Amino acid sequence: MSNHPNVQRVADALATAGAAGEIKILDDAVPTAAAAAAELGCEVGAIANSLIFDGDGSPVLILTSGAHRVDTAKVAAELGISKLRRATPEFVKEHTGQAIGGVAPVGHPRPVRTLVDTTLAQYAVVWAAAGIPHSIFPTSYTELLELTGGTPATVN
């Protein structure tokens, strides 16, 4: 699976950006923050969930701590859009090239507007998906901001 095209795109994006962490391929899929935290032996809050939302027809990627949920009404108001709703699997695939459960913060066909949950700043190491549910990589809050060109945000 390490040669999966999604994983390769993420690896290429990380290398181009000079990211420090290396992608790990896991034996079992970890499509949720709880599963990833259990596999890695870390707090669920240190998992950066990559959630794609449909913001008035445009994709919005929210990298949120696995310890809480996104307040979509609050975030929509802050972004100045009428509604932010969970994207369909087809919408996610169209805008990221990746399937729900393995969406990485990078490696998408085109840039996606990104918010990075400020809660992630409390963890020295943050783990993010790397293109498929069997892959993950270590990073940091600061590096996530740099990798994605994201905006710091309070999302809960």
N, C-alpha and C positions, 0 to 999 in steps of 0.2 A: 504494500500500500504506500510505501514511501515514494514510489514513482507515480502515484496518482496525479493526474494533471492539476487538480486543485491544490494539492500539497506542493507541487513544484512551483505553481504560480505564487503561492504564499512564500515559499522559500526564496524565490527570486526577488520578491518585493522586500523581504527582510534583509537579504544580502545587499541589495541596491541601497537600502537605507542605512546600512551599517549596524543593524540591530545585533545585540549581544547574544540573545538566546538562540538555542537550536531546537528545531522541531523534534518532538518525541512521538513515535508511533506506538500506540498502546494496543495490547492484545484484544481488549474489549472496547466497544464504543462507549463514549461518555457524552451523550447528547444533552445532559442537564448539568447544572452547576453542582448539584448534590452528588451526582455520579462522578464528576471530575474531581471534586474535593475528596471523596472517599478513595478514589484511585491514587491520588497524589499525596494524601495524608496532610492536607492543608485545610484552613478554614474555608467554608463555602463563600465567605465574603471576598476571598482572594481570587475567585474565579470571575473573569470579565466576560459576562454574557454578551454576545454580539446579537442584538435584537434589531431586526429591520422592521420599521414601521412605514405605513403609507401616510404621508403628510400631504393631503390634498393632491394626490397623484404622483408625488415625488418621493423617492426613497429617503428615509432618515435612519441612519445607523446609530443606535444608542448602545454604548459599551457600559453596561451597568454591573455593579457588584452583584454577585450571586445571592447575597444576603437579603435583597429586597426587590420590590416590584417598581416598575416605572409608573409614575402618575401621569397618564397621557394627557389629561385635561390641563394640568399645570405646564407640562412641556409644550403643548400646542400653543398655549397663551404666550409663553416666553418666546416661541419661534414666530409668533404672529400668523399662525395658520388656523383655519377654522376647526380642523379635526385631525387628530393623530390616532390611527388605528393599526392594530396588528396586521401585518401584511400576510397575504395568502402565500402558500408555498411557491406558486408560479411567479408571483411578484418578486419574492426573495431571489429565486433562481435567475430571473431576468436581469436583476440589477446587481447581483453579486457573482453569478456563475456557480454558486454553492447552494447546498441544500440546508434547510433548517436542521439544527443539531450539530452542524460543523462549520457554520459561517465564521470566517476569520475577519479580523479588523482590516485586513489588507488583501491584495490579490484579486480585486474586482476588475471587471472590464473597463469601468469608468469610475472616476472619483464619486464618492457618496458622502453627502453632508453627514458629519459625525459629531456626536456629543459624547464626552467621556465623563462618567460619573465621578465626582470629586471624592466620594467615599473610597475609591480605589487607591487614593493617595496614602492611606494609612498602612498599606501593605508594602513591604520591601520588595516582594516578588508577587507579581500578578500573572495568572495563567489565562491564556486565550486560545480559542480553537484555531486550527491551522488548515481549514478547508474541507475536512471530513470529520465525522464523529469519532474517529480513531486517532486523531492527531491534535496536539496541543503544544504550545511553546511558552516559555517563561519570558516575562518582560517586566516593565514597571509602568506606573502611572505616567511619569514624565515621558518615557519612551512611547507609550501609546499615543499621547498627544502629538509627538513628533512624527510618528509613523503615519498617522491618519490625517494630520492637519486638523485634528478635532478641536472642539471648543469645550473647556471645562464647564460642567453643569451639575446642579443639584437636581436629580431626576425623580426623587421619591418624595 
